[in-house]
Each structure stands twice: as structure tokens, then as C-alpha cells.
Amino acid sequence: MTENQHNNPSNSGQGDDESNGEMQEPGEMMLNHPLKEPWIQYGVISLGFWLLFSPSTLGYESVLMTWSDIVTGVVLIGLSAVTLLRENPWASYANSFVGLWLLMAPLVFHAPTAAAYLNDSLVGILVIMFTVIIMMRMEMDGATVPSGWSYNPSTAAQRAPLIALGFFGFFVSRYMAAYQLGHIDAVWDPFFGTGTAQILESRVSEAFPVSDSGLGAVAYAIEALMGFMGDKSRWRTMPWMVSFFGIVVIPLGFVQVLLVISQPLLVGTWCTLCLLSAFGMLWMISLTVDEVVAMMQLLKSRMSEGVSFWHAFWMGGHLSEEDAGLPEETRSERNRPAGMFWGVSLPWYLLGAMALGFWLMLSPTIFGTQGLLANSSHLVGALVVSFSVIATGEPARAVRFLNIPLGVWIVIAPWLFGAPMLVTANGVLVGVLLIGASIPQGQIRDEYGDWWPQYIT
């Protein structure tokens, strides 16, 4: 946003009501929206009654799960009644945390039956859909393309692959959680035999107080559901939501990736389903960065006009059509398939870096190396792939520089560990090629305002 827009009262977002000639801020509109959609509360009340009678009809075989559903059902009904009778929008949003508890309850109480796990998961997702997703699908006035950008990072097309990857991760993690909870007797792994089962039964997994795969399923469910939240202006109308989404996907998602790539070191084997979900998470990070950058630019802009960070974080801001995007270069707002991947590009050198990373991961098997050098190859190769995938996001292109110190390590590691000449030559060649592939920036197809990392060459 520009300074002229900030000084224009009609676009500043300050004021209490549109009838006074001023627009409500996005956060205020969303806070009061539950009072304009009372029908949603009847849906939540119905889910509350469903929970009350679920234990007796589905055979939970757990006293704790039974009482959890009964109490949760009463709470859902009570908070929805408060929303309807006392016209308190906070009560409706409080029910979203009850939905989150329903996702966690089968893990906390180690649900002994698949029916209990399925029922709480499904009802929890429906409660979150009713109390948050539907509530926050309202269309907001104003421009949708950030100032200085060539496209909108919050369109439905932009979010579609994130939602798809989130649900893929959810179903994969939930499948593995079913094995950890004892609902199924075997788990499928087409490439590593019993590798998945070994990892799910390992001391690393058992160190968690609840099923770690189940925790992953909860995280993926939240990511997929957050993909539906808000309209195509959510980068400026819901900074708090984009921030939480970015935290769940980027730092927490990368932690999950690190846990997966450390499996050969900690357990001694790989897990096909874990690798697939981790690879999907890397692309989620790449696809999420642009929206987070747009949100941070909005917060910076609002703070420069004297608005506190806390206020801007929760309330968002308006943007006039005159101050949005690059008028002559902005991509179409139409939700077409190509729009799913705006902000992501695949330069040949990043593809080459990914290939080098995969080769390094396979090299211990090909050359028969063992011990510390084999562990180093597995870990460093996976990190190279990870950084290269993340760097395909144009606002995150500077991440490619992290591959340079990894390339240096690849060159010197065989010398340090006393590897045979062929393995040493392979390490030197791969390291040098990786360093060379990590230097050029390549073409940046889109514009991202004043986001400085895109200009690093």
C-alpha cells in the first residue's frame, strides 16, 4: 500500500460502521460474522448431539473416550446456544478449539477402536469447517493483488495444490497412525519391506507420549483446512491466519522433513510413505512462501502509517484498486490451472541440484559405503533435495545458497573418512557441481514488491 492510500480515510479501514461513511476493518467484520449466519450454529448443535450418542452406538471400548465425547458434545451445544441466545461471536469461534480437541482425543486416550478414531476425526473436521472455514469465506471489498506484485498469492487456484497436498499427508499419516494404535495389523511399504513398520515401532516413535503419525495427521488436517479459510484477499484481511498457516507449513513442516531424513541414522531404514509425505511437505513450503511474504509486507506497510503490529496482525487492512499490483503486468485473477504454480519456477540448475541430492542419497548403496560416510551421504543428500525444492519458490530463491556449504562438505567428507578413490572422486565431482548449480539465480518470472531476497544474484 502507498502513503496516499493510507492517508485516505475511505481506504484506511478505520471506523465502526459502513453507515458512517467508513469501512469496518476486515478483522471486525469477521469477528461479528457468526451473528449473521445463525444457521451454522444449528449444524454444530446437531454434531453435539451426535457425539452424545456415539459411544453407546459405536462401541468405543474406552471409558475415557466415552466421557470425552459426552462432555465435548455438551460443550458444543452450550457454546452454540450462547452464540444464538447471547449473540456472542466469541463463543462460536471457541467451538473451533473444541473441534481441534476432537482431532487430538483419540491420540491422547489411545482409542482402542477404529470407529472411535474415525468418528472423532470426522466430527472434529466438520466442527472446524462450520465454526471457522464457512464463517471466514465472506468476500471482502478492495483490491486483491499486493502493491508491486504481478499476481495474487491467495487465489483459490494458488491454494488448490496446498489443500491437495495437505489431504494427501493427512490420509497417509492417519493410515500409519492406525497401525500404531493397533487398528490394523500390517502397514504397506513397496520399496523398503518392513521399513515402515520398523520406524513406526522404533524407540524414536515410542518416545512420543502419543502416536507421532497421529500428530502428523492432525497437523496435515489443520493445514488442509486452513487452505480453505478466507477469500482471495486473505493475505491482507487475515494476517493472523496466514501467519499461523506459514508457521505450521514452513518451520514446523521443515522439522517434520528433518525427522524423516534422519530415519536412516536413527532407525537404520527408510519409510516409503514417510518420504512421500515429506517430499509433498517441501512443495507445500515452496508454494506457501509467497503468501507469507505478501502478508509481512502488509504488516510492515500498516506499521509505517502508525498502526500497532498487534492491531494490524488481527485486523488486517484495506487496499484500493489504484494502489494494487502492477496495472500493466498483473496476471489474470481468473482461477485457471496455470495459476496454481505462479510464484514457483524450475530453473535447470535447481533440477540439477535435486538430481545431485538424490544421487548422493543412493551412493552408499551403489558404492557399498558404510558407517559415518554413508550416514553423511544420506543426510546431506536429503538436505540438498530439501533446499533445492524450497528454492523453487521465487521469493525463497536465496535458500539455494544453503547448498554451497553442503557442497563443500561433500567434497571434503570422503577425505576425512578415508573413502576409496572412486568414492572420493564421486564426492569431489558431486560437490563441485552442486556449488556451481547453487550460484546462479536464474529467471524470476514474477514481481514481489520490495521483497529483497528476489534481487540477490
C-alpha positions in Angstrom: 0.0 0.0 0.0 1.2 3.5 -0.7 1.2 6.5 1.5 -1.6 8.2 -0.4 -3.9 5.3 0.3 -3.0 5.2 4.0 -3.9 8.9 4.3 -7.3 8.4 2.5 -10.0 7.8 5.2 -12.1 5.8 2.7 -9.4 3.2 2.4 -7.8 3.3 5.9 -10.1 0.7 7.4 -10.7 2.9 10.4 -14.3 3.3 11.7 -17.1 1.3 13.2 -19.7 1.0 10.5 -20.2 1.5 6.8 -23.2 3.6 7.5 -20.9 6.3 9.0 -19.1 6.5 5.6 -16.2 4.4 6.7 -15.4 0.8 6.2 -15.0 -1.7 9.0 -11.7 -3.3 9.2 -11.6 -7.0 8.0 -11.0 -8.3 11.4 -14.0 -6.6 12.8 -16.2 -7.9 10.0 -15.1 -11.5 10.6 -15.5 -11.3 14.3 -19.1 -10.3 14.0 -19.9 -12.7 11.1 -21.2 -15.6 13.2 -24.1 -13.4 14.3 -25.1 -13.0 10.6 -25.0 -16.8 9.9 -27.1 -18.3 12.7 -27.9 -21.5 10.7 -24.3 -22.6 11.3 -24.9 -23.0 15.0 -27.7 -25.5 14.4 -25.3 -27.6 12.4 -22.8 -27.5 15.4 -25.6 -28.4 17.8 -26.5 -31.4 15.7 -22.9 -32.5 15.8 -23.0 -32.1 19.6 -26.0 -34.4 19.9 -24.3 -36.9 17.6 -21.3 -37.0 20.0 -23.6 -37.6 23.0 -24.9 -40.8 21.5 -21.8 -42.0 19.6 -20.1 -44.0 22.4 -23.2 -46.2 23.0 -23.8 -46.9 19.4 -20.2 -47.3 18.1 -18.8 -49.4 20.9 -15.8 -47.3 21.9 -14.5 -49.8 24.5 -12.9 -46.9 26.4 -14.3 -45.1 29.4 -12.1 -42.0 28.8 -13.1 -41.8 25.1 -16.8 -42.2 26.1 -16.7 -39.3 28.6 -14.6 -37.2 26.3 -17.3 -37.3 23.6 -20.1 -36.8 26.1 -18.5 -33.7 27.6 -17.4 -32.4 24.3 -20.9 -32.7 22.9 -22.3 -30.8 25.8 -19.7 -28.0 25.3 -20.5 -27.8 21.6 -24.2 -27.4 22.3 -23.6 -24.9 25.1 -21.3 -22.6 23.1 -23.6 -22.6 20.1 -26.5 -21.8 22.4 -24.6 -18.9 23.8 -23.9 -17.6 20.3 -27.6 -17.7 19.4 -29.1 -16.5 22.6 -26.5 -14.1 23.9 -25.3 -13.0 20.4 -21.7 -13.6 21.4 -19.5 -14.4 18.4 -16.5 -15.4 20.6 -18.5 -18.5 21.7 -18.8 -19.7 18.1 -15.1 -19.3 17.5 -14.3 -21.1 20.8 -16.1 -24.1 19.3 -13.2 -24.4 16.8 -10.9 -25.3 19.6 -13.4 -28.0 20.7 -13.1 -29.3 17.1 -9.3 -29.4 17.5 -9.7 -31.4 20.7 -11.8 -33.9 18.9 -8.9 -34.5 16.4 -6.5 -35.0 19.4 -8.7 -37.0 21.7 -8.2 -40.4 20.0 -4.5 -39.9 20.3 -4.5 -38.7 23.9 -6.7 -41.6 25.1 -5.2 -44.2 22.7 -8.6 -45.0 21.1 -8.9 -48.8 21.1 -11.3 -49.0 18.2 -11.1 -47.6 14.7 -14.7 -46.4 15.0 -13.8 -44.0 17.8 -10.8 -42.7 15.9 -12.9 -42.2 12.7 -15.8 -40.6 14.5 -13.9 -38.0 16.5 -11.7 -37.2 13.5 -14.7 -36.7 11.2 -16.8 -34.7 13.6 -13.7 -32.6 14.6 -13.1 -31.6 11.0 -16.8 -30.8 10.5 -16.9 -28.6 13.6 -13.8 -26.7 12.4 -15.5 -26.3 8.9 -18.7 -24.9 10.5 -17.1 -22.6 13.0 -14.1 -21.2 11.1 -14.0 -22.2 7.4 -17.6 -21.3 6.5 -17.6 -18.2 8.7 -14.5 -16.8 7.1 -15.4 -17.4 3.4 -17.0 -13.9 3.2 -15.9 -11.7 0.3 -14.0 -8.6 1.2 -14.0 -5.3 -0.8 -10.9 -3.8 -2.2 -8.0 -4.8 -4.4 -6.6 -8.4 -4.2 -3.1 -8.0 -5.8 -0.4 -6.8 -3.4 1.2 -3.5 -4.2 4.1 -4.0 -6.7 3.2 -7.7 -7.3 2.3 -9.2 -10.6 -0.3 -11.7 -9.2 -2.4 -12.5 -6.2 -0.9 -15.2 -4.0 -4.2 -16.0 -2.3 -6.5 -17.1 -5.1 -8.4 -20.4 -5.0 -6.1 -21.8 -7.7 -3.0 -20.8 -5.6 -4.4 -22.7 -2.6 -5.6 -25.8 -4.5 -2.3 -27.7 -4.5 -1.7 -26.9 -0.9 -5.1 -28.3 0.0 -4.4 -31.4 -2.1 -1.0 -32.0 -0.5 -2.4 -31.4 2.9 -5.1 -34.0 2.5 -2.6 -36.5 1.0 -0.4 -36.1 4.0 -3.5 -36.4 6.3 -4.6 -39.8 4.8 -1.0 -41.2 4.7 -0.3 -40.2 8.4 -3.7 -41.4 9.5 -3.0 -44.8 7.9 0.2 -45.1 9.8 -1.4 -43.9 13.0 -4.0 -46.7 12.6 -1.1 -49.2 12.7 0.5 -47.5 15.8 -2.9 -47.6 17.6 -3.4 -51.3 16.7 -6.4 -50.8 14.4 -4.6 -52.6 11.5 -2.1 -55.5 11.7 0.3 -54.5 8.9 1.4 -51.4 7.0 2.2 -51.3 3.3 5.7 -50.4 2.0 6.5 -51.2 -1.6 10.3 -50.4 -1.6 11.7 -50.9 1.9 9.8 -54.1 3.0 9.3 -53.8 6.8 11.0 -50.4 6.9 7.7 -48.5 7.6 6.8 -50.9 10.4 10.3 -50.7 11.9 10.1 -47.0 12.0 6.6 -46.9 13.5 7.7 -49.3 16.2 11.1 -47.8 16.8 12.3 -46.2 20.1 12.1 -42.8 18.4 8.4 -43.2 17.7 7.7 -44.7 21.1 9.4 -41.7 22.8 6.3 -39.6 21.9 3.6 -39.8 24.5 1.0 -40.2 21.7 1.2 -41.6 18.2 3.6 -39.4 16.2 1.9 -40.4 13.0 -1.4 -39.3 14.6 0.1 -35.9 15.4 1.2 -35.6 11.8 -2.4 -36.4 10.7 -3.7 -33.6 12.9 -1.1 -31.1 11.5 -1.9 -32.0 8.0 -5.7 -31.8 8.6 -5.2 -28.2 10.0 -3.0 -27.3 7.0 -5.6 -28.6 4.5 -8.5 -26.9 6.4 -6.6 -23.6 6.6 -6.2 -23.7 2.9 -10.0 -23.1 2.6 -10.0 -20.2 5.1 -10.7 -16.7 3.8 -11.3 -15.3 0.4 -8.8 -14.2 -2.3 -7.8 -11.2 -0.3 -6.8 -13.1 2.8 -3.1 -12.1 2.6 -4.3 -8.6 3.7 -7.6 -9.4 5.5 -6.3 -12.2 7.7 -2.6 -11.7 8.6 -3.1 -13.8 11.8 -4.3 -16.8 9.8 -1.7 -16.5 7.1 1.0 -16.3 9.9 -0.3 -19.4 11.6 -0.5 -21.2 8.3 3.0 -20.2 7.5 4.3 -21.4 10.9 2.6 -24.7 10.6 3.8 -25.3 7.0 7.3 -23.7 6.9 9.2 -24.1 10.2 7.1 -27.0 11.7 6.9 -28.7 8.2 10.7 -28.5 7.8 11.1 -30.1 11.3 9.0 -33.0 10.1 11.2 -33.2 7.0 14.3 -33.3 9.1 12.8 -36.1 11.2 12.1 -38.1 8.1 15.5 -37.7 6.5 17.2 -38.7 9.8 15.5 -42.1 9.8 18.4 -44.0 8.3 20.6 -42.5 11.1 18.2 -43.1 14.0 16.5 -46.3 12.8 18.6 -47.7 10.0 16.0 -47.8 7.3 13.7 -45.6 5.1 9.9 -45.4 5.0 8.2 -45.0 1.6 5.1 -43.3 2.9 7.2 -41.0 5.1 9.4 -40.0 2.2 6.4 -39.2 0.0 4.7 -37.1 2.7 8.0 -35.3 3.4 8.5 -34.6 -0.3 5.0 -33.2 -0.5 5.7 -31.0 2.5 8.7 -29.5 0.8 6.5 -28.4 -2.1 4.0 -27.0 0.3 6.7 -24.8 1.8 7.7 -23.7 -1.7 4.1 -22.8 -2.6 3.4 -21.1 0.7 6.3 -18.6 0.9 4.7 -16.0 -1.5 1.5 -15.6 0.5 3.5 -15.2 3.8 5.8 -12.6 2.1 2.7 -10.6 0.9 1.3 -10.7 4.5 4.6 -9.5 6.0 4.7 -6.6 3.5 1.2 -5.6 4.5 2.1 -5.6 8.3 5.2 -3.5 7.5 3.1 -1.1 5.5 0.4 -0.7 8.2 3.0 -0.2 10.9 4.7 2.5 8.8 1.4 4.5 9.0 1.4 4.3 12.8 -0.8 1.3 13.3 0.5 -1.1 16.0 1.7 -4.5 15.0 -0.8 -6.2 17.2 -3.7 -4.3 15.7 -2.6 -4.9 12.1 -1.9 -8.6 12.9 -5.5 -9.2 14.0 -7.4 -6.6 11.9 -5.6 -6.6 8.6 -6.1 -3.7 6.2 -7.8 -2.4 3.0 -6.1 -1.7 -0.3 -7.5 0.5 -3.0 -7.6 -0.6 -6.7 -5.4 2.3 -7.6 -2.6 1.2 -5.3 -2.7 -2.5 -6.1 -0.3 -4.7 -8.2 1.4 -3.6 -11.4 -1.5 -2.3 -13.6 0.0 -3.3 -16.9 1.6 -6.5 -15.9 -0.7 -8.1 -13.4 -1.7 -11.7 -14.2 -5.4 -12.6 -14.7 -7.4 -13.1 -11.5 -9.2 -16.0 -13.2 -8.8 -19.3 -11.3 -7.1 -21.3 -14.1 -4.9 -24.3 -13.7 -1.7 -22.3 -14.5 -2.4 -20.0 -11.6 -1.7 -22.9 -9.2 2.0 -22.5 -9.7 2.5 -18.8 -10.0 5.4 -17.8 -7.8 7.2 -21.1 -8.5 9.7 -21.8 -11.2 12.0 -24.7 -12.1 15.4 -23.5 -13.4 17.6 -26.2 -14.8 20.2 -25.7 -12.1 17.8 -26.4 -9.3 16.6 -29.5 -11.1 20.2 -30.5 -11.4 20.8 -29.8 -7.7 17.8 -32.1 -6.8 19.3 -34.8 -9.0 22.7 -34.5 -7.3 20.9 -34.8 -3.9 19.1 -37.9 -4.9 22.3 -39.4 -6.4 24.1 -38.7 -3.1 21.3 -40.4 -1.1 21.7 -43.5 -3.4 25.5 -43.5 -3.5 26.1 -45.6 -0.3 24.1 -48.4 -1.9 25.8 -48.1 -5.2 29.3 -47.9 -3.9 28.8 -50.0 -0.8 30.0 -47.4 1.7 29.1 -47.8 5.3 29.4 -46.0 8.6 29.8 -42.3 9.0 30.3 -41.6 5.3 27.1 -43.4 4.4 25.2 -41.5 7.1 26.6 -38.3 5.8 25.6 -39.1 2.3 22.0 -39.9 3.3 21.6 -36.8 5.4 23.4 -34.3 3.2 21.7 -35.6 0.0 18.3 -35.2 1.6 19.1 -31.7 2.8 20.3 -30.8 -0.8 16.9 -32.0 -2.2 15.1 -30.1 0.5 16.8 -26.8 0.0 16.5 -27.1 -3.8 12.8 -27.8 -3.7 12.1 -24.9 -1.3 14.2 -22.6 -3.6 11.9 -23.2 -6.5 9.6 -20.7 -4.7 10.8 -17.5 -6.3 10.5 -15.4 -3.1 12.7 -18.1 -1.4 15.2 -18.4 -4.2 18.0 -17.3 -1.8 17.6 -20.6 0.0 19.7 -22.1 -2.8 22.8 -20.6 -1.1 22.5 -23.1 1.7 23.6 -25.8 -0.7 27.0 -24.2 -1.1 28.4 -25.2 2.4 26.8 -28.6 1.8 28.7 -28.9 -1.5 32.0 -28.0 0.4 31.2 -30.7 2.9 30.5 -33.3 0.2 34.0 -32.6 -1.3 35.9 -32.9 1.9 33.9 -35.7 3.6 35.5 -38.7 1.7 38.9 -37.4 2.6 38.0 -37.1 6.2 36.5 -40.6 6.4 39.2 -42.3 4.3 37.0 -43.4 1.5 38.2 -45.4 -1.6 39.4 -43.4 -4.6 36.2 -44.0 -6.6 34.0 -42.8 -3.8 36.3 -39.8 -3.2 36.2 -38.8 -6.9 32.4 -39.1 -6.8 32.2 -36.8 -3.8 34.5 -34.2 -5.3 32.5 -34.2 -8.6 29.1 -34.0 -6.9 30.3 -31.3 -4.5 31.8 -29.1 -7.2 28.7 -29.5 -9.5 26.4 -28.6 -6.6 28.3 -25.5 -5.7 28.2 -24.4 -9.3 24.5 -25.1 -9.5 23.8 -23.1 -6.4 25.3 -19.8 -7.6 23.1 -18.6 -10.5 19.7 -17.1 -9.6 18.0 -17.8 -12.9 14.9 -16.1 -14.3 12.4 -14.6 -11.8 9.2 -14.5 -13.7 7.0 -12.5 -11.3 7.3 -9.3 -9.3 7.1 -9.3 -5.4 7.2 -5.6 -4.5 10.1 -4.7 -2.3 10.9 -8.2 -1.2 14.8 -8.0 -1.2 15.8 -11.7 -1.5 14.5 -11.9 -5.0 17.2 -9.5 -6.1 20.1 -11.5 -4.8 22.0 -12.8 -7.7 
